Amino acid sequence: MGSAYQQEQDPLHMTEQEYLVFEEKSDTKHEFVNGKVYAMTGASWTHNVICLNTGASLNSQLKNKGCTAVAGDVRLKVESKVSHRYPDIMVVCGDPNFVDNRVDTISNPILIIEVLSPSTALIDLNDKLHEYLKLASLKEYVIIAQHEARIERYLLHESGEWLYKQVAGLDNHLELPSINCVLSLDDVYSKVEFKES
């Protein structure tokens, strides 16, 4: 998730099963990565506005299609890394694959979107990128900048290669072929004020 990790404490160590029990009882969300558990902090105003703008745009376009966009409270299990993440937005086409019959955890998004935060940028652009691109179901990974109008996308080509594209500027848009939708940057960044540098 684009929310920040709580950096002031070392990660907790536990098994995956212990994590799932711990998470059910916790008031704070945590991500699980190879036996390490990281607490998540709240997201900024700008981060939330971008997430809701993006989710609203996608759900409007997906209204009569067999796909659904969900926000950051649904957990993603990445089998290849044995991790549990909370992406900012996921889109599932068809039925969600609930992991171990848990209605809070899925494993089959076709598209994942993360909104960058300063504290999670390296994780979203490195660790999560490598994890997500190994998901069998995934066709697109989208990364939305928070402090400028810029979106990056990794799209799975029929050749099996991941193609990179970046668009910038409020007058631009990004096509999402995996779900046949378009993200207008003007919509994504509606009511977001960028600080001049």
N, C-alpha and C positions, 0 to 999 in steps of 0.2 A: 504494500500500500504506500502511497505517496506521503502518508503521515510519517513523522519522525520516529526514529528509535530512541528510547531513553538511554542515552550514552553514559549516564553517570554511574551505572551499575554494570557489573560483569553479567554475561548471559547466564541463565539458569541451565543446568544440565539434567536431562531426563529422557526416558524412552518416549517413543511416539505415543504409546498407550497412556503413559503417565501425563503427557502433554494434553491429550484430548480430555482427560478427566479434569486436569488443572484448569484448562481453558473454560470448561463448562461452569466452573465455580468462580471464575475471575470477573471482576468488574472492568478490567482493562484487557484489550485485545493483545494477543501475542502471536508472533510468527515462530514457526519451528523449522530449523535448518540443521539437518544431520546431528540431532541430539542436543542442539543449543536452542534455547528459548529466549526470544527478544521481545521486550514490552514495546508497545506502540503508544505514542503520545497523540494528542489531538492534532488535527490539521488546521491550517490557517483559514481565514475568511476567504482569501483569493482561491486557495486550493478547493474549498467546498463549492464556491460559485462556479468554477470551471467544471468540476465534476458533475454538478447538477445541470448546468447548461448542456454539457456533452450528452449526459444520459437522457435528458428531455428530447434533444434533437434526434438521437438514435431511436428512442422508443416511439416517437412520432412517425419516423420513417419505417419502422418495423411493425407498425400496427396491424397490417394485413399480411404479414409474412410469418413464416414458421420459426421465427427467431425472437429471443427475449434478451434485453439488456438488464443486468442487475448491478447494484452498487456495492461498495466495499465491505458490507457485513457478511457476504457469502465467502466462505473459505475455498481455496483451491489447493488440491493435493497434487504435487508434482512427484510422480513415482520415481523418475530417474535420479532425483536428488534426495528423495525421502524428505520433502519439505512441505510445509503448509503455509501458504501465503494469503494475504488479503488484497488482491488487486483492486484498484480504484473502481474499475468497471470491467465486467466480462459480458460477452454475448455468447449465448448458447443457441444453436439451431437444432430443432427437434427437441427431444426430451433430455433434461439434464441427467447426467450419470452421477447419481448420489453415491458417494463412497461409503461402503459399509452401512448402507441404508440410513445415513445421517443426512437430514434435509438441510444442514448448514454447510456441507462440504461437497464440492463437485470436482470432476476431473476432465471435463470435455468442452472447455470453451473453444469457440472458433476464432474469437478475437479477444484480446486483452488490451486494456488501456491503463496506463499509469500517468498520473500528473506529477511532474517532478517537484520535489521540495529540496531546498539546499542540503538538508541533512541526509536525504536518501538518493540524491542524484547518482552517485557512484554505484550504489546497490542496484538501482533501476536500470542503469546503462551497462552494467557488467554482470553481477551475480544473477539477477532476475532475467536478463536478456538470455543468458546461456541456459538457464533452467526452462524458461518458457518456450524457447525455440525447439526444445526436445519433446514437447507435448505432441502426441500423435494427432490430436484433434485441431491444433492451432494452425490457422492460415495467416493471421496478421497480428503483429504486436505494435501498438501505437504509443508513443511517448509525447506528452504534451508539456511544453515549457510553461512555467508559472509567471515568470517576470518579463516575458516578451512574447509576441505573437508568433510562435514557431511550433510546428508539429513534425515529429520524425516517425517514419513507419518502416517496419520490416514486413515484407509480403512474400509468402511462399510461392515460388514459381513452379509451374508444372514439371520443370526439370529437377526439382528438389532443392534448388538453390534459393537462398533468402535474398530478396532484392531490397535495397535501401532507397528511401526517398525522403527528402525534407522540403517542407513548404513553409513560407514565412510571409507575414503581412496580413492585416485584417481584410484585405480585398482578395485574398487567396482562398482556396478550398483544397480538400484532400478527398479523393475518391477511396472508398473502402470496398474493393471488389469482392471480398469474401462474403459480405452481407448485402452487397448492391446498395450501399448508402453513400452519402457524401457529407463530410463535415466542413461546414463553412467556418472559417476562423472568426468571422464577425459574430457568428452565433456562439461559438465556443467561448469567446472572450467577452461576451456581452456583460456590461456593468463591471468589467475589470479595469482598474486604472493602473497604468504602468508608471512606475517612478522613473523620472528622467535621470540618466546617469551622468 
